[in-house]
Amino acid sequence: MAAPVPPLGSTRQAELYRAGIAGQKPPFPIVFEDLVRAAQERMTPEAFTYVAGGAGGGDTIRANRAAFDRWRIVPRFLRDVSQRDLRVNLLGQTLPAPVLLAPVGVQGIIHKEGDLATARAAKALGLPMVVSTVSSHSIEDLAAALGETPRWFQLYWPADRDLALSFVRRAEQAGYTALMVTLDTIMLGWREGDLQNAYLPFLHGEGMANHTSDPVFKKALLLPPAVNPISSMAHFLKVAFNPKLTWDDIAFLKQNTQLPILLKGILDPDDARKAVDFGMAGLIVSNHGGRQLDGAIAALDALPRIADAVGDQLTLLFDSGIRRGSDIFKALALGARAVLVGRPYCYGLALGGEEGVKFVLHNLLADFDITLGLAGCASAAEVTRERLHMI
Ligand SMILES: Cc1cc2nc3c(=O)[nH]c(=O)nc-3n(C[C@H](O)[C@H](O)[C@H](O)COP(=O)(O)O)c2cc1C
């Protein structure tokens, strides 16, 4: 299916300004900081802290943003940028823009429809969705909601290889076209805010849809999850994350699937080179939005180092801190083929379900499109490191 081309930024601007003539303001905040505040008012304090918060004292979250601020865009002029093409090719698929919805688990704590609403928004915009292992709806239900929209499955490699393979088979059968193995969450980070709130969504039965619907997971239980949810939760906590993970597991996965594999969370060029050796299709340079290791290198600081090491050998993606169009521009300029967006769409989800997610992502694409043109680029391919200056 040809991916729908989103309206250019100027179309979106015109829509929003024209509504003002009729006295209509946008239904949700456009200013990112106001969006966060509005979402905070709508969510429970526990859910908001879980989404917005990070590891330790939030140092990595701050570093992620500070890294963007150090790079400034150097525009070029007089280059006819009236026609702009946001499309990119990723693993053989043409996407309408270099933006994917990052895997975000437990979306049921954000909105009652959870990731089903997110999937509908992704479908409306034609943007790929990466479905989390700890999603609030199952691999299969989300595939049905996404229809023809490209979808990838994010794997938290469990402490049970049979369960890992069962997830992979289910994803293959449900039409997911890539696997994204998250490496940075072999255990949960020390999250001060969540610990203070004594709040972990899984202990409230959230984020277990893929596990409780899985034949291998269910076989390990004495009673079905519906009959004994407590023992099902205890088993989930035992197997969900796996600090024993090594490159052997990646080799095993590679032998057991035809799907392209991307590793999420790579920050070191040597790990990136190793990923090439192990036949990986791509990497996501990411520090999990600062939720895992406090004091970690900003993901944007890691990006050019990794691009220099392996950028021409596999597909490089980026996340952690994308908030506005200029952030997407900077990540592309530093070597990413596309970016993943996490928290921004969660805030849209909190405020307006499917409509809220669409609103946030549509504006982000429009902002990126305008940024592209004002920087003197007519396509994502023209965004190179020469367009940036470090201060
Ligand atoms: C509430 C929440 C849940 C997340 N769940 C997952 C997950 O299940 N799997 C995963 O690989 N990453 C998960 N992430 C990390 C995102 O995929 C992504 O790396 C991060 O949000 C990007 O940073 P940003 O929020 O600054 O855009 C989660 C992030 C948030 C905010």
The ligand as a MOL file (V3000), in Angstrom:
LIG
                    3D

  0  0  0     0  0            999 V3000
M  V30 BEGIN CTAB
M  V30 COUNTS 31 33 0 0 0
M  V30 BEGIN ATOM
M  V30 1 C 5.5400 5.1100 29.5340 0
M  V30 2 C 6.6210 4.5560 28.6680 0
M  V30 3 C 6.6630 3.1950 28.4240 0
M  V30 4 C 7.6620 2.6570 27.6010 0
M  V30 5 N 7.6180 1.3170 27.2990 0
M  V30 6 C 8.5600 0.8000 26.4860 0
M  V30 7 C 8.4880 -0.5600 26.0930 0
M  V30 8 O 7.5740 -1.2720 26.4680 0
M  V30 9 N 9.4830 -1.0400 25.3040 0
M  V30 10 C 10.5140 -0.2540 24.8620 0
M  V30 11 O 11.3970 -0.7300 24.1500 0
M  V30 12 N 10.5750 1.0530 25.1940 0
M  V30 13 C 9.6200 1.5950 25.9720 0
M  V30 14 N 9.6590 2.9240 26.2780 0
M  V30 15 C 10.7320 3.7670 25.6950 0
M  V30 16 C 10.3180 4.3250 24.3420 0
M  V30 17 O 10.2230 3.3110 23.3810 0
M  V30 18 C 11.3390 5.3510 23.8380 0
M  V30 19 O 12.6250 4.7780 23.8550 0
M  V30 20 C 11.3580 6.6180 24.6550 0
M  V30 21 O 10.0720 6.9660 25.1230 0
M  V30 22 C 11.8930 7.7270 23.7630 0
M  V30 23 O 12.0510 8.8920 24.4450 0
M  V30 24 P 10.9740 10.0930 24.4460 0
M  V30 25 O 9.8750 9.6530 25.3490 0
M  V30 26 O 11.7850 11.1850 24.9860 0
M  V30 27 O 10.4860 10.3070 23.0250 0
M  V30 28 C 8.6570 3.4960 27.0640 0
M  V30 29 C 8.6060 4.8710 27.3100 0
M  V30 30 C 7.5990 5.3990 28.0840 0
M  V30 31 C 7.5500 6.8980 28.2820 0
M  V30 END ATOM
M  V30 BEGIN BOND
M  V30 1 1 1 2
M  V30 2 1 2 3
M  V30 3 2 2 30
M  V30 4 2 3 4
M  V30 5 1 4 5
M  V30 6 1 4 28
M  V30 7 2 5 6
M  V30 8 1 6 7
M  V30 9 1 6 13
M  V30 10 2 7 8
M  V30 11 1 7 9
M  V30 12 1 9 10
M  V30 13 2 10 11
M  V30 14 1 10 12
M  V30 15 2 12 13
M  V30 16 1 13 14
M  V30 17 1 14 15
M  V30 18 1 14 28
M  V30 19 1 15 16
M  V30 20 1 16 17
M  V30 21 1 16 18
M  V30 22 1 18 19
M  V30 23 1 18 20
M  V30 24 1 20 21
M  V30 25 1 20 22
M  V30 26 1 22 23
M  V30 27 1 23 24
M  V30 28 2 24 25
M  V30 29 1 24 26
M  V30 30 1 24 27
M  V30 31 2 28 29
M  V30 32 1 29 30
M  V30 33 1 30 31
M  V30 END BOND
M  V30 END CTAB
M  END
